[in-house]
Amino acid sequence: MEKEFTVPSITCSTCSSRISSELGRLEGVAGVDIDLKTQTVKVSFDPDLRSPQEIRKKIADLGYEVME
């Protein structure tokens, strides 16, 4: 499954690297693609192991605002 999150507080490559690294450590996450220009985080994951809400919470726990 793939889900895209809008994260307006992503402003630099350091933010991007941090989010990508932390999400990549979650069981069930197969890939993370971040676009700084559109401030989006696209996550590929196994819905049997991880939910969109858990991914959203992880991004928020890292200190980034996640929009609907």
PDBQT receptor file of N, H, CA, C and O in Angstrom, charges set to zero:
ATOM      1  N   MET A   1       0.848  -1.162   0.000  1.00  0.00    +0.000 N 
ATOM      2  CA  MET A   1       0.000   0.000   0.000  1.00  0.00    +0.000 C 
ATOM      3  C   MET A   1       0.902   1.235   0.000  1.00  0.00    +0.000 C 
ATOM      4  O   MET A   1       2.019   1.211   0.517  1.00  0.00    +0.000 OA
ATOM      5  N   GLU A   2       0.387   2.312  -0.592  1.00  0.00    +0.000 N 
ATOM      6  H   GLU A   2      -0.520   2.332  -1.012  1.00  0.00    +0.000 HD
ATOM      7  CA  GLU A   2       1.147   3.549  -0.632  1.00  0.00    +0.000 C 
ATOM      8  C   GLU A   2       0.272   4.692  -0.139  1.00  0.00    +0.000 C 
ATOM      9  O   GLU A   2      -0.907   4.778  -0.482  1.00  0.00    +0.000 OA
ATOM     10  N   LYS A   3       0.858   5.565   0.667  1.00  0.00    +0.000 N 
ATOM     11  H   LYS A   3       1.816   5.495   0.946  1.00  0.00    +0.000 HD
ATOM     12  CA  LYS A   3       0.117   6.697   1.224  1.00  0.00    +0.000 C 
ATOM     13  C   LYS A   3       1.009   7.929   1.153  1.00  0.00    +0.000 C 
ATOM     14  O   LYS A   3       2.204   7.865   1.440  1.00  0.00    +0.000 OA
ATOM     15  N   GLU A   4       0.408   9.055   0.765  1.00  0.00    +0.000 N 
ATOM     16  H   GLU A   4      -0.563   9.107   0.532  1.00  0.00    +0.000 HD
ATOM     17  CA  GLU A   4       1.152  10.306   0.692  1.00  0.00    +0.000 C 
ATOM     18  C   GLU A   4       0.689  11.243   1.801  1.00  0.00    +0.000 C 
ATOM     19  O   GLU A   4      -0.509  11.436   2.006  1.00  0.00    +0.000 OA
ATOM     20  N   PHE A   5       1.647  11.818   2.509  1.00  0.00    +0.000 N 
ATOM     21  H   PHE A   5       2.620  11.661   2.342  1.00  0.00    +0.000 HD
ATOM     22  CA  PHE A   5       1.380  12.758   3.587  1.00  0.00    +0.000 C 
ATOM     23  C   PHE A   5       1.942  14.119   3.208  1.00  0.00    +0.000 C 
ATOM     24  O   PHE A   5       3.042  14.203   2.661  1.00  0.00    +0.000 OA
ATOM     25  N   THR A   6       1.208  15.179   3.488  1.00  0.00    +0.000 N 
ATOM     26  H   THR A   6       0.314  15.112   3.932  1.00  0.00    +0.000 HD
ATOM     27  CA  THR A   6       1.707  16.533   3.297  1.00  0.00    +0.000 C 
ATOM     28  C   THR A   6       2.329  16.978   4.613  1.00  0.00    +0.000 C 
ATOM     29  O   THR A   6       1.684  16.969   5.661  1.00  0.00    +0.000 OA
ATOM     30  N   VAL A   7       3.601  17.368   4.532  1.00  0.00    +0.000 N 
ATOM     31  H   VAL A   7       4.125  17.376   3.681  1.00  0.00    +0.000 HD
ATOM     32  CA  VAL A   7       4.349  17.759   5.730  1.00  0.00    +0.000 C 
ATOM     33  C   VAL A   7       4.978  19.132   5.453  1.00  0.00    +0.000 C 
ATOM     34  O   VAL A   7       6.122  19.211   5.007  1.00  0.00    +0.000 OA
ATOM     35  N   PRO A   8       4.227  20.216   5.718  1.00  0.00    +0.000 N 
ATOM     36  CA  PRO A   8       4.698  21.557   5.362  1.00  0.00    +0.000 C 
ATOM     37  C   PRO A   8       5.941  22.021   6.105  1.00  0.00    +0.000 C 
ATOM     38  O   PRO A   8       6.569  22.997   5.693  1.00  0.00    +0.000 OA
ATOM     39  N   SER A   9       6.307  21.357   7.176  1.00  0.00    +0.000 N 
ATOM     40  H   SER A   9       5.797  20.564   7.510  1.00  0.00    +0.000 HD
ATOM     41  CA  SER A   9       7.488  21.775   7.927  1.00  0.00    +0.000 C 
ATOM     42  C   SER A   9       8.790  21.146   7.418  1.00  0.00    +0.000 C 
ATOM     43  O   SER A   9       9.851  21.362   8.004  1.00  0.00    +0.000 OA
ATOM     44  N   ILE A  10       8.713  20.370   6.330  1.00  0.00    +0.000 N 
ATOM     45  H   ILE A  10       7.851  20.195   5.854  1.00  0.00    +0.000 HD
ATOM     46  CA  ILE A  10       9.941  19.852   5.714  1.00  0.00    +0.000 C 
ATOM     47  C   ILE A  10      10.531  20.991   4.885  1.00  0.00    +0.000 C 
ATOM     48  O   ILE A  10       9.927  21.446   3.913  1.00  0.00    +0.000 OA
ATOM     49  N   THR A  11      11.723  21.444   5.286  1.00  0.00    +0.000 N 
ATOM     50  H   THR A  11      12.214  21.074   6.075  1.00  0.00    +0.000 HD
ATOM     51  CA  THR A  11      12.305  22.597   4.596  1.00  0.00    +0.000 C 
ATOM     52  C   THR A  11      13.696  22.352   4.035  1.00  0.00    +0.000 C 
ATOM     53  O   THR A  11      14.204  23.166   3.264  1.00  0.00    +0.000 OA
ATOM     54  N   CYS A  12      14.322  21.234   4.413  1.00  0.00    +0.000 N 
ATOM     55  H   CYS A  12      13.909  20.572   5.039  1.00  0.00    +0.000 HD
ATOM     56  CA  CYS A  12      15.700  21.025   3.958  1.00  0.00    +0.000 C 
ATOM     57  C   CYS A  12      16.024  19.542   3.841  1.00  0.00    +0.000 C 
ATOM     58  O   CYS A  12      15.230  18.685   4.229  1.00  0.00    +0.000 OA
ATOM     59  N   SER A  13      17.195  19.257   3.303  1.00  0.00    +0.000 N 
ATOM     60  H   SER A  13      17.839  19.953   2.987  1.00  0.00    +0.000 HD
ATOM     61  CA  SER A  13      17.596  17.866   3.116  1.00  0.00    +0.000 C 
ATOM     62  C   SER A  13      17.846  17.159   4.451  1.00  0.00    +0.000 C 
ATOM     63  O   SER A  13      17.724  15.937   4.530  1.00  0.00    +0.000 OA
ATOM     64  N   THR A  14      18.192  17.905   5.489  1.00  0.00    +0.000 N 
ATOM     65  H   THR A  14      18.291  18.897   5.425  1.00  0.00    +0.000 HD
ATOM     66  CA  THR A  14      18.381  17.294   6.806  1.00  0.00    +0.000 C 
ATOM     67  C   THR A  14      17.049  16.759   7.325  1.00  0.00    +0.000 C 
ATOM     68  O   THR A  14      16.981  15.652   7.859  1.00  0.00    +0.000 OA
ATOM     69  N   CYS A  15      15.987  17.559   7.164  1.00  0.00    +0.000 N 
ATOM     70  H   CYS A  15      16.042  18.458   6.731  1.00  0.00    +0.000 HD
ATOM     71  CA  CYS A  15      14.640  17.107   7.558  1.00  0.00    +0.000 C 
ATOM     72  C   CYS A  15      14.279  15.853   6.784  1.00  0.00    +0.000 C 
ATOM     73  O   CYS A  15      13.808  14.866   7.348  1.00  0.00    +0.000 OA
ATOM     74  N   SER A  16      14.506  15.910   5.503  1.00  0.00    +0.000 N 
ATOM     75  H   SER A  16      14.888  16.711   5.044  1.00  0.00    +0.000 HD
ATOM     76  CA  SER A  16      14.178  14.798   4.620  1.00  0.00    +0.000 C 
ATOM     77  C   SER A  16      14.911  13.526   5.027  1.00  0.00    +0.000 C 
ATOM     78  O   SER A  16      14.312  12.453   5.099  1.00  0.00    +0.000 OA
ATOM     79  N   SER A  17      16.188  13.647   5.286  1.00  0.00    +0.000 N 
ATOM     80  H   SER A  17      16.675  14.518   5.227  1.00  0.00    +0.000 HD
ATOM     81  CA  SER A  17      16.996  12.489   5.675  1.00  0.00    +0.000 C 
ATOM     82  C   SER A  17      16.538  11.905   7.001  1.00  0.00    +0.000 C 
ATOM     83  O   SER A  17      16.482  10.686   7.167  1.00  0.00    +0.000 OA
ATOM     84  N   ARG A  18      16.212  12.778   7.943  1.00  0.00    +0.000 N 
ATOM     85  H   ARG A  18      16.258  13.768   7.809  1.00  0.00    +0.000 HD
ATOM     86  CA  ARG A  18      15.778  12.324   9.266  1.00  0.00    +0.000 C 
ATOM     87  C   ARG A  18      14.469  11.539   9.170  1.00  0.00    +0.000 C 
ATOM     88  O   ARG A  18      14.345  10.455   9.739  1.00  0.00    +0.000 OA
ATOM     89  N   ILE A  19      13.504  12.087   8.454  1.00  0.00    +0.000 N 
ATOM     90  H   ILE A  19      13.604  12.968   7.991  1.00  0.00    +0.000 HD
ATOM     91  CA  ILE A  19      12.209  11.421   8.311  1.00  0.00    +0.000 C 
ATOM     92  C   ILE A  19      12.375  10.094   7.568  1.00  0.00    +0.000 C 
ATOM     93  O   ILE A  19      11.836   9.067   7.981  1.00  0.00    +0.000 OA
ATOM     94  N   SER A  20      13.120  10.132   6.480  1.00  0.00    +0.000 N 
ATOM     95  H   SER A  20      13.557  10.967   6.144  1.00  0.00    +0.000 HD
ATOM     96  CA  SER A  20      13.328   8.926   5.681  1.00  0.00    +0.000 C 
ATOM     97  C   SER A  20      13.997   7.825   6.499  1.00  0.00    +0.000 C 
ATOM     98  O   SER A  20      13.591   6.664   6.435  1.00  0.00    +0.000 OA
ATOM     99  N   SER A  21      15.006   8.184   7.257  1.00  0.00    +0.000 N 
ATOM    100  H   SER A  21      15.336   9.126   7.309  1.00  0.00    +0.000 HD
ATOM    101  CA  SER A  21      15.730   7.218   8.072  1.00  0.00    +0.000 C 
ATOM    102  C   SER A  21      14.840   6.610   9.152  1.00  0.00    +0.000 C 
ATOM    103  O   SER A  21      14.819   5.393   9.331  1.00  0.00    +0.000 OA
ATOM    104  N   GLU A  22      14.115   7.449   9.863  1.00  0.00    +0.000 N 
ATOM    105  H   GLU A  22      14.132   8.438   9.718  1.00  0.00    +0.000 HD
ATOM    106  CA  GLU A  22      13.274   6.961  10.962  1.00  0.00    +0.000 C 
ATOM    107  C   GLU A  22      12.101   6.115  10.460  1.00  0.00    +0.000 C 
ATOM    108  O   GLU A  22      11.784   5.085  11.056  1.00  0.00    +0.000 OA
ATOM    109  N   LEU A  23      11.459   6.536   9.377  1.00  0.00    +0.000 N 
ATOM    110  H   LEU A  23      11.716   7.373   8.893  1.00  0.00    +0.000 HD
ATOM    111  CA  LEU A  23      10.353   5.742   8.837  1.00  0.00    +0.000 C 
ATOM    112  C   LEU A  23      10.862   4.421   8.275  1.00  0.00    +0.000 C 
ATOM    113  O   LEU A  23      10.195   3.393   8.386  1.00  0.00    +0.000 OA
ATOM    114  N   GLY A  24      12.039   4.454   7.676  1.00  0.00    +0.000 N 
ATOM    115  H   GLY A  24      12.581   5.290   7.586  1.00  0.00    +0.000 HD
ATOM    116  CA  GLY A  24      12.632   3.241   7.108  1.00  0.00    +0.000 C 
ATOM    117  C   GLY A  24      12.926   2.167   8.143  1.00  0.00    +0.000 C 
ATOM    118  O   GLY A  24      13.035   0.989   7.804  1.00  0.00    +0.000 OA
ATOM    119  N   ARG A  25      13.056   2.568   9.410  1.00  0.00    +0.000 N 
ATOM    120  H   ARG A  25      12.967   3.525   9.685  1.00  0.00    +0.000 HD
ATOM    121  CA  ARG A  25      13.319   1.618  10.490  1.00  0.00    +0.000 C 
ATOM    122  C   ARG A  25      12.065   0.904  10.980  1.00  0.00    +0.000 C 
ATOM    123  O   ARG A  25      12.153  -0.097  11.690  1.00  0.00    +0.000 OA
ATOM    124  N   LEU A  26      10.908   1.417  10.602  1.00  0.00    +0.000 N 
ATOM    125  H   LEU A  26      10.837   2.230  10.025  1.00  0.00    +0.000 HD
ATOM    126  CA  LEU A  26       9.656   0.812  11.055  1.00  0.00    +0.000 C 
ATOM    127  C   LEU A  26       9.395  -0.497  10.317  1.00  0.00    +0.000 C 
ATOM    128  O   LEU A  26       9.532  -0.571   9.096  1.00  0.00    +0.000 OA
ATOM    129  N   GLU A  27       9.023  -1.515  11.062  1.00  0.00    +0.000 N 
ATOM    130  H   GLU A  27       8.911  -1.456  12.054  1.00  0.00    +0.000 HD
ATOM    131  CA  GLU A  27       8.672  -2.790  10.452  1.00  0.00    +0.000 C 
ATOM    132  C   GLU A  27       7.479  -2.585   9.526  1.00  0.00    +0.000 C 
ATOM    133  O   GLU A  27       6.499  -1.937   9.893  1.00  0.00    +0.000 OA
ATOM    134  N   GLY A  28       7.573  -3.137   8.337  1.00  0.00    +0.000 N 
ATOM    135  H   GLY A  28       8.369  -3.663   8.039  1.00  0.00    +0.000 HD
ATOM    136  CA  GLY A  28       6.477  -3.043   7.379  1.00  0.00    +0.000 C 
ATOM    137  C   GLY A  28       6.610  -1.909   6.386  1.00  0.00    +0.000 C 
ATOM    138  O   GLY A  28       5.875  -1.865   5.400  1.00  0.00    +0.000 OA
ATOM    139  N   VAL A  29       7.539  -0.983   6.625  1.00  0.00    +0.000 N 
ATOM    140  H   VAL A  29       8.137  -1.018   7.426  1.00  0.00    +0.000 HD
ATOM    141  CA  VAL A  29       7.750   0.116   5.685  1.00  0.00    +0.000 C 
ATOM    142  C   VAL A  29       8.753  -0.340   4.629  1.00  0.00    +0.000 C 
ATOM    143  O   VAL A  29       9.884  -0.711   4.946  1.00  0.00    +0.000 OA
ATOM    144  N   ALA A  30       8.322  -0.306   3.372  1.00  0.00    +0.000 N 
ATOM    145  H   ALA A  30       7.404  -0.005   3.114  1.00  0.00    +0.000 HD
ATOM    146  CA  ALA A  30       9.155  -0.791   2.277  1.00  0.00    +0.000 C 
ATOM    147  C   ALA A  30       9.915   0.329   1.577  1.00  0.00    +0.000 C 
ATOM    148  O   ALA A  30      10.967   0.091   0.984  1.00  0.00    +0.000 OA
ATOM    149  N   GLY A  31       9.384   1.552   1.645  1.00  0.00    +0.000 N 
ATOM    150  H   GLY A  31       8.529   1.745   2.126  1.00  0.00    +0.000 HD
ATOM    151  CA  GLY A  31      10.054   2.649   0.969  1.00  0.00    +0.000 C 
ATOM    152  C   GLY A  31       9.498   3.995   1.378  1.00  0.00    +0.000 C 
ATOM    153  O   GLY A  31       8.336   4.123   1.764  1.00  0.00    +0.000 OA
ATOM    154  N   VAL A  32      10.367   5.004   1.284  1.00  0.00    +0.000 N 
ATOM    155  H   VAL A  32      11.311   4.900   0.971  1.00  0.00    +0.000 HD
ATOM    156  CA  VAL A  32       9.985   6.373   1.626  1.00  0.00    +0.000 C 
ATOM    157  C   VAL A  32      10.528   7.284   0.533  1.00  0.00    +0.000 C 
ATOM    158  O   VAL A  32      11.715   7.244   0.211  1.00  0.00    +0.000 OA
ATOM    159  N   ASP A  33       9.653   8.102  -0.031  1.00  0.00    +0.000 N 
ATOM    160  H   ASP A  33       8.689   8.135   0.231  1.00  0.00    +0.000 HD
ATOM    161  CA  ASP A  33      10.053   9.055  -1.068  1.00  0.00    +0.000 C 
ATOM    162  C   ASP A  33       9.598  10.441  -0.618  1.00  0.00    +0.000 C 
ATOM    163  O   ASP A  33       8.407  10.674  -0.412  1.00  0.00    +0.000 OA
ATOM    164  N   ILE A  34      10.548  11.352  -0.467  1.00  0.00    +0.000 N 
ATOM    165  H   ILE A  34      11.515  11.163  -0.634  1.00  0.00    +0.000 HD
ATOM    166  CA  ILE A  34      10.235  12.690   0.017  1.00  0.00    +0.000 C 
ATOM    167  C   ILE A  34      10.536  13.706  -1.067  1.00  0.00    +0.000 C 
ATOM    168  O   ILE A  34      11.606  13.690  -1.676  1.00  0.00    +0.000 OA
ATOM    169  N   ASP A  35       9.570  14.596  -1.300  1.00  0.00    +0.000 N 
ATOM    170  H   ASP A  35       8.700  14.609  -0.806  1.00  0.00    +0.000 HD
ATOM    171  CA  ASP A  35       9.720  15.671  -2.281  1.00  0.00    +0.000 C 
ATOM    172  C   ASP A  35       9.702  16.998  -1.524  1.00  0.00    +0.000 C 
ATOM    173  O   ASP A  35       8.660  17.433  -1.034  1.00  0.00    +0.000 OA
ATOM    174  N   LEU A  36      10.868  17.630  -1.436  1.00  0.00    +0.000 N 
ATOM    175  H   LEU A  36      11.715  17.277  -1.834  1.00  0.00    +0.000 HD
ATOM    176  CA  LEU A  36      10.962  18.898  -0.706  1.00  0.00    +0.000 C 
ATOM    177  C   LEU A  36      10.163  20.013  -1.374  1.00  0.00    +0.000 C 
ATOM    178  O   LEU A  36       9.609  20.877  -0.694  1.00  0.00    +0.000 OA
ATOM    179  N   LYS A  37      10.105  19.992  -2.685  1.00  0.00    +0.000 N 
ATOM    180  H   LYS A  37      10.555  19.290  -3.237  1.00  0.00    +0.000 HD
ATOM    181  CA  LYS A  37       9.395  21.051  -3.411  1.00  0.00    +0.000 C 
ATOM    182  C   LYS A  37       7.904  21.059  -3.086  1.00  0.00    +0.000 C 
ATOM    183  O   LYS A  37       7.317  22.117  -2.859  1.00  0.00    +0.000 OA
ATOM    184  N   THR A  38       7.292  19.870  -3.066  1.00  0.00    +0.000 N 
ATOM    185  H   THR A  38       7.769  19.010  -3.251  1.00  0.00    +0.000 HD
ATOM    186  CA  THR A  38       5.858  19.782  -2.772  1.00  0.00    +0.000 C 
ATOM    187  C   THR A  38       5.591  19.495  -1.292  1.00  0.00    +0.000 C 
ATOM    188  O   THR A  38       4.440  19.460  -0.856  1.00  0.00    +0.000 OA
ATOM    189  N   GLN A  39       6.660  19.293  -0.531  1.00  0.00    +0.000 N 
ATOM    190  H   GLN A  39       7.595  19.322  -0.885  1.00  0.00    +0.000 HD
ATOM    191  CA  GLN A  39       6.585  18.994   0.907  1.00  0.00    +0.000 C 
ATOM    192  C   GLN A  39       5.686  17.787   1.178  1.00  0.00    +0.000 C 
ATOM    193  O   GLN A  39       4.796  17.826   2.027  1.00  0.00    +0.000 OA
ATOM    194  N   THR A  40       5.946  16.726   0.435  1.00  0.00    +0.000 N 
ATOM    195  H   THR A  40       6.669  16.695  -0.256  1.00  0.00    +0.000 HD
ATOM    196  CA  THR A  40       5.184  15.492   0.600  1.00  0.00    +0.000 C 
ATOM    197  C   THR A  40       6.108  14.331   0.948  1.00  0.00    +0.000 C 
ATOM    198  O   THR A  40       7.268  14.277   0.539  1.00  0.00    +0.000 OA
ATOM    199  N   VAL A  41       5.547  13.412   1.718  1.00  0.00    +0.000 N 
ATOM    200  H   VAL A  41       4.606  13.457   2.051  1.00  0.00    +0.000 HD
ATOM    201  CA  VAL A  41       6.233  12.182   2.087  1.00  0.00    +0.000 C 
ATOM    202  C   VAL A  41       5.358  11.037   1.599  1.00  0.00    +0.000 C 
ATOM    203  O   VAL A  41       4.231  10.865   2.062  1.00  0.00    +0.000 OA
ATOM    204  N   LYS A  42       5.879  10.260   0.666  1.00  0.00    +0.000 N 
ATOM    205  H   LYS A  42       6.795  10.400   0.289  1.00  0.00    +0.000 HD
ATOM    206  CA  LYS A  42       5.150   9.114   0.135  1.00  0.00    +0.000 C 
ATOM    207  C   LYS A  42       5.770   7.858   0.739  1.00  0.00    +0.000 C 
ATOM    208  O   LYS A  42       6.972   7.622   0.621  1.00  0.00    +0.000 OA
ATOM    209  N   VAL A  43       4.925   7.058   1.388  1.00  0.00    +0.000 N 
ATOM    210  H   VAL A  43       3.948   7.250   1.484  1.00  0.00    +0.000 HD
ATOM    211  CA  VAL A  43       5.408   5.876   2.097  1.00  0.00    +0.000 C 
ATOM    212  C   VAL A  43       4.749   4.630   1.521  1.00  0.00    +0.000 C 
ATOM    213  O   VAL A  43       3.527   4.558   1.399  1.00  0.00    +0.000 OA
ATOM    214  N   SER A  44       5.572   3.656   1.172  1.00  0.00    +0.000 N 
ATOM    215  H   SER A  44       6.565   3.715   1.271  1.00  0.00    +0.000 HD
ATOM    216  CA  SER A  44       5.083   2.339   0.753  1.00  0.00    +0.000 C 
ATOM    217  C   SER A  44       5.207   1.423   1.953  1.00  0.00    +0.000 C 
ATOM    218  O   SER A  44       6.271   1.327   2.565  1.00  0.00    +0.000 OA
ATOM    219  N   PHE A  45       4.104   0.744   2.291  1.00  0.00    +0.000 N 
ATOM    220  H   PHE A  45       3.240   0.823   1.794  1.00  0.00    +0.000 HD
ATOM    221  CA  PHE A  45       4.121  -0.076   3.496  1.00  0.00    +0.000 C 
ATOM    222  C   PHE A  45       3.152  -1.243   3.381  1.00  0.00    +0.000 C 
ATOM    223  O   PHE A  45       2.254  -1.259   2.539  1.00  0.00    +0.000 OA
ATOM    224  N   ASP A  46       3.366  -2.216   4.256  1.00  0.00    +0.000 N 
ATOM    225  H   ASP A  46       4.095  -2.203   4.940  1.00  0.00    +0.000 HD
ATOM    226  CA  ASP A  46       2.495  -3.385   4.342  1.00  0.00    +0.000 C 
ATOM    227  C   ASP A  46       1.380  -3.051   5.329  1.00  0.00    +0.000 C 
ATOM    228  O   ASP A  46       1.650  -2.881   6.518  1.00  0.00    +0.000 OA
ATOM    229  N   PRO A  47       0.124  -2.951   4.862  1.00  0.00    +0.000 N 
ATOM    230  CA  PRO A  47      -0.972  -2.572   5.747  1.00  0.00    +0.000 C 
ATOM    231  C   PRO A  47      -1.285  -3.615   6.834  1.00  0.00    +0.000 C 
ATOM    232  O   PRO A  47      -2.018  -3.330   7.781  1.00  0.00    +0.000 OA
ATOM    233  N   ASP A  48      -0.729  -4.810   6.689  1.00  0.00    +0.000 N 
ATOM    234  H   ASP A  48      -0.134  -5.042   5.919  1.00  0.00    +0.000 HD
ATOM    235  CA  ASP A  48      -0.911  -5.825   7.735  1.00  0.00    +0.000 C 
ATOM    236  C   ASP A  48       0.025  -5.577   8.924  1.00  0.00    +0.000 C 
ATOM    237  O   ASP A  48      -0.208  -6.074  10.026  1.00  0.00    +0.000 OA
ATOM    238  N   LEU A  49       1.091  -4.798   8.681  1.00  0.00    +0.000 N 
ATOM    239  H   LEU A  49       1.280  -4.394   7.786  1.00  0.00    +0.000 HD
ATOM    240  CA  LEU A  49       2.070  -4.547   9.739  1.00  0.00    +0.000 C 
ATOM    241  C   LEU A  49       2.077  -3.109  10.245  1.00  0.00    +0.000 C 
ATOM    242  O   LEU A  49       2.526  -2.847  11.361  1.00  0.00    +0.000 OA
ATOM    243  N   ARG A  50       1.588  -2.183   9.439  1.00  0.00    +0.000 N 
ATOM    244  H   ARG A  50       1.223  -2.396   8.533  1.00  0.00    +0.000 HD
ATOM    245  CA  ARG A  50       1.672  -0.770   9.779  1.00  0.00    +0.000 C 
ATOM    246  C   ARG A  50       0.447  -0.048   9.239  1.00  0.00    +0.000 C 
ATOM    247  O   ARG A  50      -0.022  -0.359   8.144  1.00  0.00    +0.000 OA
ATOM    248  N   SER A  51      -0.074   0.909   9.992  1.00  0.00    +0.000 N 
ATOM    249  H   SER A  51       0.307   1.161  10.881  1.00  0.00    +0.000 HD
ATOM    250  CA  SER A  51      -1.235   1.680   9.532  1.00  0.00    +0.000 C 
ATOM    251  C   SER A  51      -0.809   3.097   9.167  1.00  0.00    +0.000 C 
ATOM    252  O   SER A  51       0.219   3.575   9.647  1.00  0.00    +0.000 OA
ATOM    253  N   PRO A  52      -1.588   3.774   8.321  1.00  0.00    +0.000 N 
ATOM    254  CA  PRO A  52      -1.275   5.176   8.005  1.00  0.00    +0.000 C 
ATOM    255  C   PRO A  52      -1.234   6.051   9.266  1.00  0.00    +0.000 C 
ATOM    256  O   PRO A  52      -0.437   6.986   9.347  1.00  0.00    +0.000 OA
ATOM    257  N   GLN A  53      -2.077   5.752  10.232  1.00  0.00    +0.000 N 
ATOM    258  H   GLN A  53      -2.724   4.992  10.166  1.00  0.00    +0.000 HD
ATOM    259  CA  GLN A  53      -2.104   6.533  11.475  1.00  0.00    +0.000 C 
ATOM    260  C   GLN A  53      -0.787   6.387  12.244  1.00  0.00    +0.000 C 
ATOM    261  O   GLN A  53      -0.300   7.352  12.834  1.00  0.00    +0.000 OA
ATOM    262  N   GLU A  54      -0.216   5.186  12.236  1.00  0.00    +0.000 N 
ATOM    263  H   GLU A  54      -0.611   4.403  11.756  1.00  0.00    +0.000 HD
ATOM    264  CA  GLU A  54       1.064   4.968  12.920  1.00  0.00    +0.000 C 
ATOM    265  C   GLU A  54       2.187   5.730  12.228  1.00  0.00    +0.000 C 
ATOM    266  O   GLU A  54       3.070   6.285  12.883  1.00  0.00    +0.000 OA
ATOM    267  N   ILE A  55       2.145   5.750  10.912  1.00  0.00    +0.000 N 
ATOM    268  H   ILE A  55       1.428   5.299  10.381  1.00  0.00    +0.000 HD
ATOM    269  CA  ILE A  55       3.173   6.474  10.155  1.00  0.00    +0.000 C 
ATOM    270  C   ILE A  55       3.028   7.972  10.406  1.00  0.00    +0.000 C 
ATOM    271  O   ILE A  55       4.019   8.664  10.638  1.00  0.00    +0.000 OA
ATOM    272  N   ARG A  56       1.804   8.468  10.359  1.00  0.00    +0.000 N 
ATOM    273  H   ARG A  56       0.999   7.906  10.170  1.00  0.00    +0.000 HD
ATOM    274  CA  ARG A  56       1.534   9.890  10.637  1.00  0.00    +0.000 C 
ATOM    275  C   ARG A  56       2.039  10.257  12.033  1.00  0.00    +0.000 C 
ATOM    276  O   ARG A  56       2.664  11.302  12.214  1.00  0.00    +0.000 OA
ATOM    277  N   LYS A  57       1.770   9.400  13.017  1.00  0.00    +0.000 N 
ATOM    278  H   LYS A  57       1.263   8.551  12.870  1.00  0.00    +0.000 HD
ATOM    279  CA  LYS A  57       2.201   9.659  14.393  1.00  0.00    +0.000 C 
ATOM    280  C   LYS A  57       3.719   9.693  14.489  1.00  0.00    +0.000 C 
ATOM    281  O   LYS A  57       4.272  10.530  15.203  1.00  0.00    +0.000 OA
ATOM    282  N   LYS A  58       4.396   8.807  13.789  1.00  0.00    +0.000 N 
ATOM    283  H   LYS A  58       3.947   8.127  13.209  1.00  0.00    +0.000 HD
ATOM    284  CA  LYS A  58       5.862   8.772  13.819  1.00  0.00    +0.000 C 
ATOM    285  C   LYS A  58       6.428  10.071  13.268  1.00  0.00    +0.000 C 
ATOM    286  O   LYS A  58       7.363  10.629  13.842  1.00  0.00    +0.000 OA
ATOM    287  N   ILE A  59       5.873  10.560  12.164  1.00  0.00    +0.000 N 
ATOM    288  H   ILE A  59       5.113  10.107  11.698  1.00  0.00    +0.000 HD
ATOM    289  CA  ILE A  59       6.333  11.833  11.589  1.00  0.00    +0.000 C 
ATOM    290  C   ILE A  59       6.104  12.965  12.584  1.00  0.00    +0.000 C 
ATOM    291  O   ILE A  59       6.983  13.802  12.790  1.00  0.00    +0.000 OA
ATOM    292  N   ALA A  60       4.921  12.989  13.202  1.00  0.00    +0.000 N 
ATOM    293  H   ALA A  60       4.207  12.309  13.035  1.00  0.00    +0.000 HD
ATOM    294  CA  ALA A  60       4.601  14.016  14.201  1.00  0.00    +0.000 C 
ATOM    295  C   ALA A  60       5.519  13.913  15.415  1.00  0.00    +0.000 C 
ATOM    296  O   ALA A  60       5.951  14.933  15.952  1.00  0.00    +0.000 OA
ATOM    297  N   ASP A  61       5.820  12.692  15.852  1.00  0.00    +0.000 N 
ATOM    298  H   ASP A  61       5.470  11.863  15.416  1.00  0.00    +0.000 HD
ATOM    299  CA  ASP A  61       6.698  12.484  17.003  1.00  0.00    +0.000 C 
ATOM    300  C   ASP A  61       8.116  12.998  16.728  1.00  0.00    +0.000 C 
ATOM    301  O   ASP A  61       8.852  13.332  17.657  1.00  0.00    +0.000 OA
ATOM    302  N   LEU A  62       8.488  13.056  15.457  1.00  0.00    +0.000 N 
ATOM    303  H   LEU A  62       7.891  12.784  14.702  1.00  0.00    +0.000 HD
ATOM    304  CA  LEU A  62       9.804  13.595  15.084  1.00  0.00    +0.000 C 
ATOM    305  C   LEU A  62       9.805  15.127  15.089  1.00  0.00    +0.000 C 
ATOM    306  O   LEU A  62      10.848  15.755  14.911  1.00  0.00    +0.000 OA
ATOM    307  N   GLY A  63       8.621  15.719  15.295  1.00  0.00    +0.000 N 
ATOM    308  H   GLY A  63       7.774  15.208  15.439  1.00  0.00    +0.000 HD
ATOM    309  CA  GLY A  63       8.530  17.177  15.401  1.00  0.00    +0.000 C 
ATOM    310  C   GLY A  63       8.030  17.874  14.150  1.00  0.00    +0.000 C 
ATOM    311  O   GLY A  63       8.181  19.088  14.016  1.00  0.00    +0.000 OA
ATOM    312  N   TYR A  64       7.438  17.126  13.234  1.00  0.00    +0.000 N 
ATOM    313  H   TYR A  64       7.315  16.140  13.343  1.00  0.00    +0.000 HD
ATOM    314  CA  TYR A  64       6.949  17.703  11.979  1.00  0.00    +0.000 C 
ATOM    315  C   TYR A  64       5.424  17.692  11.936  1.00  0.00    +0.000 C 
ATOM    316  O   TYR A  64       4.781  16.719  12.330  1.00  0.00    +0.000 OA
ATOM    317  N   GLU A  65       4.870  18.786  11.453  1.00  0.00    +0.000 N 
ATOM    318  H   GLU A  65       5.393  19.576  11.133  1.00  0.00    +0.000 HD
ATOM    319  CA  GLU A  65       3.418  18.888  11.307  1.00  0.00    +0.000 C 
ATOM    320  C   GLU A  65       2.978  18.068  10.095  1.00  0.00    +0.000 C 
ATOM    321  O   GLU A  65       3.592  18.143   9.030  1.00  0.00    +0.000 OA
ATOM    322  N   VAL A  66       1.926  17.297  10.260  1.00  0.00    +0.000 N 
ATOM    323  H   VAL A  66       1.428  17.235  11.125  1.00  0.00    +0.000 HD
ATOM    324  CA  VAL A  66       1.399  16.482   9.169  1.00  0.00    +0.000 C 
ATOM    325  C   VAL A  66      -0.026  16.962   8.872  1.00  0.00    +0.000 C 
ATOM    326  O   VAL A  66      -0.889  16.963   9.750  1.00  0.00    +0.000 OA
ATOM    327  N   MET A  67      -0.253  17.368   7.627  1.00  0.00    +0.000 N 
ATOM    328  H   MET A  67       0.448  17.367   6.914  1.00  0.00    +0.000 HD
ATOM    329  CA  MET A  67      -1.568  17.848   7.212  1.00  0.00    +0.000 C 
ATOM    330  C   MET A  67      -2.381  16.687   6.644  1.00  0.00    +0.000 C 
ATOM    331  O   MET A  67      -1.831  15.662   6.243  1.00  0.00    +0.000 OA
ATOM    332  N   GLU A  68      -3.699  16.869   6.619  1.00  0.00    +0.000 N 
ATOM    333  H   GLU A  68      -4.146  17.702   6.945  1.00  0.00    +0.000 HD
ATOM    334  CA  GLU A  68      -4.584  15.879   6.008  1.00  0.00    +0.000 C 
ATOM    335  C   GLU A  68      -4.464  15.909   4.514  1.00  0.00    +0.000 C 
ATOM    336  O   GLU A  68      -5.136  15.142   3.825  1.00  0.00    +0.000 OA
TER     337      GLU A  68
